[in-house]
Amino acid sequence: MKTIASIKLCVSFCFCFMMTSCGPLIFSANFNADNLGSAPNPNPPGEPSGDEIKGNCGITVVDNATIGSKSMRFYNEPNCSFKLMWFESDNVPSSNKFLNYSFLGTPESTNHKTFHISFSGGHFESAFDIKFKDGHLLLTDGAYNEHVIGTYTANEKQTFLVGINRETNEYALNIYKESGNINLQNRPVKSDTFWGKSAYLLYVYYDVDDTSNAAAGYVFDDVKINKEKE
């Protein structure tokens, strides 16, 4: 039987993504105003005004056929010493009770070895992490280390919807994709220091020691982070 807390997480999550927004936006980027072949604007236009896109290398705006619009490609550039980038929210009060992340994406290959997506409260203080490796998706959170939760195929459209509940310290993850949907509820947050940050990140990176598979990029679009106080 579900507890009241678990029902609250599920209802809040489902309600949010039936709406165009879920509480105030603290990050939003769709890359439509960016120039093809260049890095995206580090300060995405529109609201909110304080959000940022940061990274070292391997970042470029593309016209992606799978997603069907201008998008941002992040790839494993061989000559880059720190292969990371992140979408950073504007500064927000630390009293938020819920966080919601959403984005569209597509992997260019199943040859990923060490590509990670981290839903983070500050650097490396994550609620959970997803790793793409050889066509498999692996999850790390507060319940276990790397664990296969599904598969992915090259150039499939993926929709990520994430809701995180501060009251229960749990999250819900929904990934909609051609190779089979993934729906997880009431999962424990990984880091005890996830909450109470002035900014939240969608943090993506390749392991530093991976110099292979430069073509194995991942493409992002319509990236959003929302917060709720109630």
Buried (B, 14 or more C-beta within 10 A) or exposed (E): EEEEBBEBBBEBBEEBBEEEEBBBBBBBBBBEEBEEEEBBBEEBEEEBEBBBBEBEBBBBBBEBEBBEBBBBBBBBBEEBEEBBBBBBBBEBEEEBBBBBBBBBBBBBBBBBBBBBBBBBBBEEBBBBBBBBBEBBBBBBBBEEEEEEBBBBBBBBBBBBBBBBBBEBBBBBBBBBBEBEEBEBBBBBBBBEEBBEBEBBBBBBBBBEEBBEBBEBBBBBBBBBBBBBEE
